[in-house]
Amino acid sequence: MTMEKTDYKRTKLICYFANLAMSSVFSLPPMLFATFREMYGISYTLLGTLVLVNFCTQLGIDLVFSFFSGYFNIHKTIRLMPLITAAGLCIYALVPMLFPRFAYLGLITGTCVFSVAAGLGEVLVSPTVAAIPSDNPDKDMSMLHALYGYGFVGVVLISTLFLRFVGKEYWMYLTFFWAALPVVASLLLMGAPLPDMDMGQSGAKAAGSKYRTNGLLLCMGCIFLGACAENTMSNWVSVYAEIALGIPKIWGDILGMSLFAALLALTRTVYAKYGKNIFNVLIISMSGAAVCYVGTALSPYAALSVIACAALGICAAMLWPGTLIFMEEKIPAAGVAAYALMAAGGDLGASVAPQTMGIVVDSLSRTRWAETLGGTLSLTPEQVGFKAGMLIAAVFPILGVFLLAYMKKYFKS
């Protein structure tokens, strides 16, 4: 019995590392947006489409597991998952060699491959950790997602220094470096025992009664809006700081993107140690996220805008893992299929919102209105487009507040 607990403790730590190692899938591409635009002439809309492809691919994986989870060898899938991540990053890095004239095609291909692994990670890592016996499952779930944040910080800091001092024209070597970590995670998982999990046969079966089905749909809506609030900023803060605020890239990445991720991770760590009343945390977080987006868009001072960007890390931290914790409280023993449905909702939000931001920036920056307003405010049309995009992004957490108010009434009934 003692050995079993020891083995599963090791498994939990390896799952934490795997989540950390795979954070580069989400944090590295946005850091390279400005480089891709400069080197390959890729528009903001197409850069936003990379995010859309990333999360839509994950969404597809989520839906497959929601309805066909019983057909997979889950343990083998978990162990191979990080290798798929590494393969996608390697394709990404080989773009200058394999796709010299069609760089965007290569970026899309690499994105599709590592996004499959990211989707598998969201569907399988959380229920694996949840299936491990624990005295404090909420703490384990929060720490799992906190490690993603710490990985995000590490990727941002190391990548920022590399691009600044080695040169952004060597970005492909940086990508190869980050591809090595998932390989290590896969090797560790090969030798770790994995717990049995309740797979379920379909999304409908996992949901059970109509009450549980509707409850899952509400939680999906909540995680959708939470993912919108988190991922719009995480995917665009680097370019926003550089283009809209005129901050040098190295400082924009460190003070904006890196600080955002650090506060995201620290908030999840604090909740893991001291947190309770997750519903109240979700309400406060959604409200705070809306305020941060409005502050980012409307502040006349670059420093205050950066502070608002970073502060969003605190507000957005618990929106995704907090919704999972809330689901576990209200819909116990939901199974892997329910986690897949939650991941589908989150990935849909994480794909729609950043893409919307890219479309808004490209569309508005070409209008006469942006040129006129920019002249009045001493801003370029592109800067006006970015600020408008951030203001529109505030709509998602505002809707989240109203949805949570309804959810409180629903789950009390």
C-alpha positions in Angstrom: 0.0 0.0 0.0 2.8 2.4 0.9 4.6 1.6 -2.4 1.4 2.3 -4.3 1.0 5.7 -2.7 4.6 6.5 -3.4 4.3 5.5 -7.0 1.2 7.5 -7.5 2.8 10.5 -5.9 5.6 10.2 -8.4 3.0 9.9 -11.2 1.3 13.1 -10.0 4.7 15.0 -10.1 5.3 13.7 -13.6 1.9 14.9 -14.7 2.8 18.3 -13.3 6.0 18.3 -15.3 4.2 17.2 -18.4 1.8 20.1 -18.1 4.8 22.5 -17.6 6.7 21.0 -20.5 3.7 21.5 -22.9 3.2 25.1 -22.0 5.5 26.1 -24.9 2.7 25.2 -27.3 0.7 28.1 -26.0 3.3 30.6 -25.0 6.0 30.4 -27.7 4.0 31.1 -30.9 2.5 34.4 -29.7 6.0 35.6 -28.9 7.0 35.0 -32.5 4.1 36.8 -34.0 6.0 40.0 -34.6 8.9 38.0 -36.0 6.7 36.1 -38.4 5.0 39.4 -39.5 8.4 41.0 -40.2 10.2 38.0 -41.8 7.3 36.5 -43.7 4.8 39.3 -44.1 1.9 37.5 -42.3 -1.1 39.6 -41.4 -2.6 39.9 -37.9 -5.7 38.1 -39.1 -3.6 35.1 -40.3 -1.5 35.2 -37.1 -4.8 35.1 -35.2 -5.8 32.2 -37.4 -2.8 30.2 -36.0 -4.4 30.5 -32.6 -7.7 29.6 -34.1 -6.2 26.4 -35.7 -4.5 25.6 -32.5 -7.6 25.6 -30.3 -10.0 24.3 -33.0 -7.7 21.2 -33.4 -7.8 20.8 -29.6 -11.6 21.3 -29.8 -11.8 18.4 -32.3 -9.8 16.1 -30.0 -12.0 17.1 -27.0 -15.2 16.2 -28.9 -13.7 12.9 -30.1 -13.0 12.0 -26.5 -16.3 13.2 -25.3 -18.2 10.7 -27.4 -15.6 7.9 -28.2 -13.4 7.8 -25.1 -14.1 4.1 -24.6 -12.3 3.2 -27.8 -8.9 4.5 -26.7 -6.1 2.9 -24.8 -5.9 5.8 -22.4 -2.6 4.9 -20.7 -0.7 4.5 -24.0 -2.2 7.8 -25.3 -1.1 9.7 -22.2 2.5 8.4 -22.6 2.7 9.2 -26.3 1.1 12.6 -26.0 4.3 14.6 -25.2 6.1 13.1 -28.2 3.4 14.4 -30.5 4.0 17.9 -29.0 7.7 17.6 -29.7 7.0 16.5 -33.3 4.8 19.5 -33.9 7.3 21.9 -32.5 10.0 20.3 -34.7 7.9 20.9 -37.8 7.4 24.4 -36.7 11.2 24.9 -36.4 11.8 23.4 -39.8 9.6 25.9 -41.6 12.6 27.8 -43.1 14.0 24.6 -44.5 10.9 22.7 -45.5 8.6 25.6 -46.5 10.9 28.4 -47.5 8.4 29.9 -49.9 5.3 28.9 -48.1 6.1 29.7 -44.5 2.5 30.0 -43.4 1.7 26.6 -44.6 4.5 25.2 -42.5 3.3 27.1 -39.4 -0.2 25.8 -39.9 1.1 22.2 -40.3 3.2 22.3 -37.1 0.4 24.0 -35.2 -2.1 21.2 -36.2 0.3 18.5 -34.9 1.3 20.0 -31.6 -2.4 21.1 -31.1 -3.4 17.4 -31.2 -1.1 16.8 -28.3 -2.3 19.9 -26.4 -5.9 18.6 -26.8 -5.0 15.2 -25.5 -3.2 16.9 -22.5 -6.3 18.9 -21.6 -8.6 15.8 -21.8 -6.3 13.3 -20.0 -3.9 15.0 -17.6 -6.6 16.6 -15.4 -8.7 13.4 -15.0 -5.4 11.5 -14.4 -4.5 13.8 -11.5 -8.1 13.8 -10.3 -8.1 9.9 -10.3 -5.1 9.8 -7.9 -6.2 9.3 -4.3 -5.7 12.6 -2.5 -6.7 14.4 0.7 -7.1 17.7 -1.1 -8.1 17.2 -4.8 -8.8 20.9 -5.2 -5.2 21.7 -4.3 -3.9 19.1 -6.8 -6.0 20.5 -9.7 -5.0 24.1 -8.9 -1.3 23.1 -8.7 -1.5 21.3 -12.0 -2.7 24.4 -13.7 -0.3 26.6 -11.8 2.6 24.6 -13.2 1.4 25.5 -16.7 1.7 29.1 -15.6 5.2 28.7 -14.3 6.2 26.9 -17.6 4.7 29.9 -19.4 6.9 32.3 -17.4 10.0 30.2 -18.1 9.3 30.0 -21.9 8.7 33.8 -22.0 11.8 34.8 -20.1 14.2 32.4 -21.8 12.7 33.0 -25.2 12.8 36.8 -24.8 16.5 36.8 -23.8 17.3 34.4 -26.7 15.5 36.6 -29.3 17.1 39.7 -27.9 20.7 38.6 -27.6 21.0 35.8 -30.1 18.7 37.2 -32.8 15.1 36.7 -33.9 16.3 35.3 -37.2 17.4 32.2 -35.3 13.9 31.5 -33.8 13.9 28.0 -35.2 16.7 26.9 -32.8 14.8 28.2 -29.9 11.8 26.1 -31.0 14.0 22.9 -31.2 15.1 23.6 -27.6 11.5 23.8 -26.3 10.7 20.6 -28.2 13.2 18.7 -26.0 11.1 19.1 -22.7 8.1 17.1 -23.9 10.4 14.2 -24.9 11.7 14.1 -21.3 8.1 14.1 -20.1 7.2 11.2 -22.3 10.1 9.1 -21.1 9.1 9.8 -17.5 5.5 8.8 -18.2 6.7 5.5 -19.8 8.0 4.3 -16.4 5.2 5.7 -14.2 2.1 3.8 -13.1 -1.2 5.4 -14.1 -4.4 5.2 -12.2 -7.6 3.7 -13.7 -10.2 6.2 -14.8 -13.9 6.3 -15.4 -14.0 6.7 -19.1 -17.7 6.7 -19.8 -19.2 5.7 -23.2 -20.3 9.1 -24.4 -20.8 12.7 -23.5 -24.5 12.0 -22.9 -23.9 9.1 -20.6 -21.3 11.0 -18.7 -23.8 13.8 -18.2 -26.5 11.5 -17.0 -29.8 13.2 -16.0 -31.2 16.3 -17.6 -30.1 18.2 -14.5 -26.5 17.0 -14.9 -26.6 17.6 -18.7 -27.8 21.2 -18.2 -25.3 21.7 -15.4 -22.4 20.5 -17.7 -23.6 22.9 -20.4 -23.6 25.8 -18.0 -20.1 24.9 -16.9 -19.0 24.7 -20.5 -20.3 28.2 -21.1 -18.4 29.4 -18.0 -15.1 27.9 -19.1 -15.7 29.2 -22.6 -16.0 32.8 -21.4 -13.1 32.3 -18.9 -10.9 31.0 -21.7 -11.8 34.0 -23.9 -10.7 36.3 -21.0 -7.4 34.5 -20.4 -6.3 33.6 -23.9 -7.0 36.9 -25.7 -4.5 38.6 -23.4 -2.0 35.7 -23.3 -1.9 35.5 -27.1 -1.7 39.2 -27.9 0.0 41.0 -24.9 3.4 40.7 -26.5 2.4 42.3 -29.8 0.1 44.8 -28.0 2.9 46.0 -25.7 5.2 46.4 -28.7 2.9 47.9 -31.3 0.1 49.6 -29.4 2.0 50.9 -26.4 5.4 51.4 -28.1 7.3 49.5 -25.5 10.6 47.7 -26.7 9.8 44.0 -27.2 12.2 42.7 -24.5 10.5 44.9 -21.9 7.0 44.3 -23.2 7.5 40.6 -23.0 9.1 40.7 -19.5 6.8 43.3 -18.0 3.6 42.3 -19.9 3.6 38.7 -21.0 6.0 37.3 -18.4 4.4 39.1 -15.5 1.0 38.1 -16.7 2.0 34.5 -16.6 3.8 34.8 -13.3 0.8 36.3 -11.6 -1.4 33.6 -13.2 0.8 30.9 -11.8 1.2 32.5 -8.3 -2.6 33.0 -8.0 -3.2 29.4 -8.7 -0.5 28.4 -6.2 -2.1 30.6 -3.5 -5.5 29.1 -4.2 -4.0 25.6 -4.0 -2.8 26.4 -0.5 -5.4 28.7 0.9 -8.3 28.8 -1.5 -12.0 28.0 -0.8 -15.4 29.2 -2.0 -14.6 28.7 -5.6 -17.9 30.2 -6.9 -17.1 33.6 -5.2 -13.6 33.4 -6.7 -15.1 32.9 -10.1 -17.4 35.9 -9.8 -14.6 38.2 -8.5 -12.3 37.0 -11.2 -14.7 37.6 -14.1 -15.5 41.1 -12.8 -11.8 41.9 -12.3 -11.0 40.6 -15.8 -13.5 43.0 -17.4 -12.0 45.9 -15.5 -8.5 45.0 -16.6 -9.4 44.9 -20.2 -11.2 48.3 -20.0 -8.1 49.7 -18.2 -5.8 48.2 -20.8 -7.7 49.8 -23.7 -8.6 53.2 -22.3 -5.6 54.1 -20.1 -3.7 57.0 -21.7 -0.4 55.9 -20.0 1.6 52.9 -21.3 2.7 52.0 -17.8 -0.8 51.7 -16.5 -1.9 49.7 -19.6 1.0 47.2 -18.9 0.0 47.0 -15.3 -3.6 46.2 -16.3 -2.3 43.5 -18.7 -0.3 41.9 -16.0 -3.1 42.2 -13.4 -5.3 40.2 -15.7 -3.1 37.3 -14.8 -4.5 37.4 -11.3 -8.1 37.7 -12.4 -7.9 35.0 -15.2 -5.9 32.5 -13.1 -8.8 30.5 -11.7 -11.4 30.9 -14.5 -10.4 27.6 -16.2 -9.3 25.4 -13.3 -11.9 27.0 -11.1 -14.7 26.0 -13.4 -13.3 22.4 -13.3 -13.3 22.5 -9.5 -16.8 23.9 -9.5 -18.0 21.1 -11.8 -16.4 18.5 -9.6 -18.3 19.9 -6.6 -21.7 20.1 -8.3 -21.4 17.1 -10.7 -19.4 14.5 -8.8 -17.9 11.4 -10.6 -18.4 13.0 -14.0 -15.7 10.9 -15.7 -13.3 11.6 -18.5 -16.0 12.4 -21.0 -17.2 15.4 -18.9 -13.6 16.7 -18.7 -13.4 16.4 -22.5 -16.6 18.5 -22.8 -15.1 21.1 -20.4 -11.9 21.2 -22.5 -14.1 21.6 -25.6 -15.7 24.6 -24.1 -12.4 26.1 -23.1 -10.7 25.5 -26.4 -13.6 27.0 -28.3 -13.2 30.2 -26.2 -9.5 30.1 -26.6 -9.8 29.9 -30.4 -12.7 32.4 -31.0 -11.5 35.3 -28.8 -7.9 35.7 -30.1 -9.0 35.3 -33.7 -11.6 38.0 -33.1 -8.9 40.2 -31.7 -6.8 39.8 -34.9 -9.8 40.5 -37.1 -10.8 43.6 -35.2 -7.2 45.0 -35.4 -6.9 44.3 -39.1 -10.4 45.6 -40.0 -10.4 48.8 -37.8 -6.9 49.8 -38.5 -7.8 50.2 -42.2 -10.8 52.5 -41.6 -11.1 56.2 -41.9 -12.5 56.3 -38.4 -9.3 54.8 -36.9 -7.2 57.3 -38.9 -9.3 60.3 -37.7 -9.4 59.1 -34.1 -5.7 58.2 -34.1 -4.9 61.7 -35.3 -6.9 63.2 -32.5 -5.3 61.0 -29.9 -1.8 61.0 -31.4 -2.1 57.2 -32.2 -1.5 55.3 -35.4 -4.6 53.5 -36.9 -3.0 50.2 -35.9 -2.8 51.3 -32.3 -6.4 52.4 -32.4 -7.3 48.9 -33.7 -5.5 47.2 -30.9 -7.1 49.3 -28.2 -10.5 48.7 -29.7 -9.8 45.0 -29.7 -9.0 45.0 -26.1 -12.1 46.9 -25.3 -14.2 44.4 -27.2 -12.5 41.6 -25.3 -14.0 43.0 -22.1 -17.4 41.7 -23.3 -16.5 38.1 -22.6 -15.9 38.4 -18.8 -18.9 40.7 -18.5 -21.0 38.0 -20.0 -19.3 35.6 -17.6 -20.6 37.5 -14.6 -24.2 37.2 -15.8 -23.8 33.5 -16.6 -22.3 32.8 -13.1 -25.3 34.7 -11.5 -27.6 32.3 -13.3 -25.5 29.3 -12.4 -25.8 30.2 -8.7 -29.5 30.1 -9.0 -29.5 26.9 -11.1 -27.4 24.8 -8.8 -29.4 25.9 -5.7 -32.6 24.7 -7.3 
